[in-house]
Amino acid sequence: MQQKEIKVLVVDDSILFRKVMIDNLSKSPNIKVVGYAFNAFDAQRKIPVLNPDVITLDVEMPGMNGIDFLKQLIPKRPIPVILVSSLNITVFDALSAGAVDFVRKPDMTKQHIVSAFFQELVRKINIASNAKVRVPHVVGKKNLHTAPLNTNLSSVLPNKLSSTIIAIGASTGGTEATLSILKELPADMPGIVITQHMPPGFTKMYAERLDRICKMEVREAKSGDHIQRGLALLAPGDMQMKVTRVGGQYSVTCFDGEKVNGHKPSVDVLFRSVAETAKQNAIGIILTGMGHDGAAGLLEMRNQGAYTIGQSKESCVVYGMPMVAFNLGGVCIQAPCEQIPNILMQKLREK
């Protein structure tokens, strides 16, 4: 079956990089580059005329940066935007402003890296063309949350929950989905392990962002880190992460394994290890993302007695991973992102 044509607008202030982008994207049979813009103001003029399906956007541009551009664009015209960014924490501000996903700008002197970059960009443009653009929201400061929990978990969590593990997996749209859940949770939650599809370098910055906003401590995981209450560990980019257990102590192991389901880190690697080590003492949460990574692992968790939650279709940027998990029978309950913290709390109170 012939793929639908995707009209793409390239927004970048570099003449050389724009040309490389246009030349390489035009090689993809289902992508039509309908034009380019040299800055945000030029893009604002051209979008109504060119009517692109997807926009690629440089975050750092003179005049108006990509974040301010998104804040103006998305409420009026919710067009899927893929960020093309250097290793810079501003990418997460741009995702918060409504961008669907991002790719890291390549080193243009290394052809194999450039080739891999365009393969990834084409893949993400295809995903973005079917994505639901998220309505942006304002991120609060640390220890503040926009929708207070019904009760404070601190006074109701039994000590036995120290042996409970919460595992979260996400891909496209997952940076904001995970944040929206974690920022609602109290500081003494059971240990949380997270796999978010993300390139190396960005995972450390993302963990630091979560740590600034959330009540729990959040950090990028290292092999040997203990899983403990009040701590969330994020799988490092380009590494697999699994949970191990020695006696009564859970830890994480990060290793340079093969890609699983095309991903490193892979949600399935994490979920399967949690199913094996924690069994009924685990809760699994699968969030927005394209494909099926994590679906089989979540089913294994449920089969071992874990309670499992899938993000509902209406709140997903891409209803792929949660849909496959639900269809396999791996999901105990589906819910919008904003309801997941209270569902999680209720389940913990029942333990």
N, C-alpha and C positions, 0 to 999 in steps of 0.2 A: 504494500500500500504506500502511495506517495505521501511523503511528509508535507505538512502544511508549510507555506512560505512564511518566514518570520522577518518582519521589517525592523531593522536595527538602526538606531541613531548613535553614532560614536561622538562622545563629548570629551575632548582632551585638548589642552593648550599647547602640546608639543606637536609641531608639524611632522617631525620624523616618526614619532610614535603613532600618530593618527594614520599616516600612510601605511605603516606596517600593520596596524589593526585592520584597516579597510581592505588591504590586499589579502591578508590571511583569512579574515572572516568571509570574504567574497568567494573563497574556494569551497566553502561548505554549500552543498547543493540546495539546502532549504533556507539559507540565510541570504537576505537581500539588504545590503547596506544602503539605506535610502538617503543618507546624508551624514554630515558631520557638523559639529559646532566647536568653535575654538575657545569658548568660555560659557559660563552659565547664562549670561544675558543673550548670547547668540542662540543658545539652546532654547531659551524661553520664546524667542521669536520664531524659531523653526518648528517646534513641536506641533503647534496647531496646523501648520501647512503640511508637514511630512507624515504626521499621525503614526509614529512608530509603535510597534508592538512591544519592543524592549529597548532600553537605553543602557549603553555602557558609559560609566561616569568616572572621571578622574576626581578624587576627593579633594586634592590640593590644587586649586586654580586661583589665579589672580582675580581681583575684583570681588567676586562672590564665590565662596568655597562651596564644595559639594553638599555640605550639611545644610547651609542656608538655602541652597537651591532646592533640596529635597523638601524642606519645611514649607516652601512656597508651592512646589509642584504637586506633592502627593495628595493634599486635601482637595485640590481642584481637579487634577487628572491622575488617578491612581495607576500610573504606568509602571510595570515591573522594571526595576533598575538594578543592574549588576555593577558593583563598585570595582574599579581597577585601581588598586592601592599599593603603595609601598608599605613596609612594615611600620605601621603607625597606629596608635591607639584611637585616632579620630575615626577609623573605620567603624568602630562600635557606636560612636555617636551618629554616624550616617545610617547604620542599620536601625538604630533606635528611631531615626527620623523617617523610616519607611522603606529603605532599600531592601531588596529580597535576599541578596547574597553578595559575595565578594570573591575576587581572585587577587593574588599577589602579583604585582608587576615583576616581569622577569629581568634577569641580567641579559641585556641584548647582545652581549659578546659571546654567549654560550648557546649555540644553535639547538642543542638537545633540550635545554631549559625553555627556550622560546617555543619549540615545537610542543612540549608538554603543556605549556601555558595556554596555547591556543586550543589544544584538545580539551582542556578543562573549561576554558571560556565558552567554547561551542556547546559543550554538555550543559553548562549552567544557563546559557541563553535558552536552550531548548526547554529546560525545567522552568525557567522564569516565565516563558511565554504562556504557561498554563497555571502559573501561581496566583494565589489570592493575595493582593497587596494589603499589608497590614496597616490599619489606621495608627498613626504614631501617637505616643503618649509621653508625658513628661516623667523622667526618672527621678525619684526622690533621693534624698541624702541617706547616708547610713543610719540605721535604727529608726527610720521612718517608713511607713508603708501606707499605700493609698486606700486599701480595703482591709481594715482591722479584722483580725481573727475573732471568732466568736468567744473563744476562751484562751487563756494563756496555758500553753502546754507545760510550762515549767512546773505547775502545781499538780498536774495529773499524770505525768509520765512515770510509770513504774521503773524501778531499777533494772528489771529484767530486759528492758529495751536496749540496754547496752550491747546486747548480742544481736540486735536487729540492724540490717543493712538496707538502705534505700538506694536503688540503682536507677539512673536516668540516662536515656539515650535519645539523641536528636540529630537532625541534619539541617536542611534548608529551612530557615525561619526559626531555628532552635535557639539561637543566641538570646533572642528576646523572650521566647517562650520559657526557657529555663530561668531566666532572670525574673520573669513575672511570678514564677512559683517560689523560687528561693527567697525573694525579698519579703515574702509574707510569713516566712517560718521563723520561730523563735531560736534563740542561741543554743538551746540544749537539745536540739534534734538528734536522733540517732545518726550515726555516720552515713554520709552520702557519697556515692561514687558516680561520676558523670563521664560519658563519652559523647562528645560533640564533634562531628566531622569538621575539621579545621586544620589548616596548614601549620607547620612548625613556626614558632615565634609568636603567632597570634594567640595560641592557647595560654601562654603565660600572661599576656596582657589582658585576655578575657577573664582569667581567674582573678587577677588583681582588680579588675573592674567590679566583678561580683563581690569580692571581699570588701570593697569600699561601700557598696550599697546594702549588702545583706547583713543580718545580725550574726549569722554563723561565720566562722572563719572559712575562707575558700582559698585554695592554692593549687597550682599545677602539681600533679603527683610526681613523686620520685620512687623508684623501687625501694621497698622496705618501709615505706610510710605506713604507720598503723592507722586503721580505720577506727575512729572514736567519736563519741558524742560531741556535737558542736563543730564538727569539721566536715567540709565537703572537698573531695579530691577530684580534679579534672584530668582526664587522660592527656598526656602531652601529644602535640601534633607529630605525625609521622612515627608514632610508637603504638604498639598494642598494649593494652592494660587489662590485667585479670586480677581477681581476688583470690588470695590464698589464706589458709587457716592453719595455725600451729597451736594446738591446745585450744584455749578459748579466745585466742587473739587473731583477729582478721588483719591482713595487710594487703598491699597492692604490689604487684610485680609489673614493671614496665619493660618491654623488650622489643627489639627490632625484628619482628616477625614478618611473614608474608602478608600482603593485603588479603582481607576476607570480604567477600561481596564487593570488591573494588575499593575497599576503604582501609586506611590505617591512620588513626585508630578505628576499630570496628565495634559497633554496639553488640553484635552477636558474641564476640570474644568476651566482652565484659559480662553480658547477661548469662552466658553459659557457665562462666566461672562462678557467678553468684548462685546459680541454680545448684551447682555441685557442692559448694561450700556452705551456703547459708540455708538452703532448702526452704522450709516453712517460716524461717526467721527473716525473710526478705520481702521487700515491696519493690515491684518493678514499674517504671513509668516510661512509656514510649511516646515521643512527641513528634511534631511535624518533620517531614523529610521525604525526599524522593526515593523510590526503590523499596527494598525489603530488608535492609540491614536491621537486625534486632528482632525481627518478627519471630524467627525460629527460636532464638534465645529466650524471648519472653514466654513462648509456649513451654519451653523446658522449665522455666521458673514456675509457671503456673502448675505444671504437672508435678513439681516437687513440693507443692503446697504454698507457694508464695502468692501474695495478693498482687494483682496486676491492673494497671490503669493505662488506658489509651486516650490520647487527645482526640476530641471529636472533630468531625469533618469541618463544621462551621468555623472553628477557631484555628484551623491549620492553615499555614501559608501553602503547604503542599500536603495533601492527604494521601500519602503513599505508605510510609512505614507503619503508621497506626492502622491503616486500612488492611494491609496484609496481615498484621498481627491479629486484628479482629476476625478476619475471615478464616484464619488458621485455628481460631478458638483460644488464642493466647491471652485475651483481654477479659478480665472480670467485669470491668465497668468502663464505659466511655464517658468523657466529660469535657466541657470547654476548659481552657487553660485556667480561667479565673476561679473555677470551682475545685480544681485539683488540690490546692492547699487544704481546704476544709475537709475534703474526702480523705486525704492523707491523715489529717489530725484525728478524724473520727475513727479510722482504722487503728491508729496507734493507741487510742483510748480503750479500744476493745481488746487489745492484746494482754 
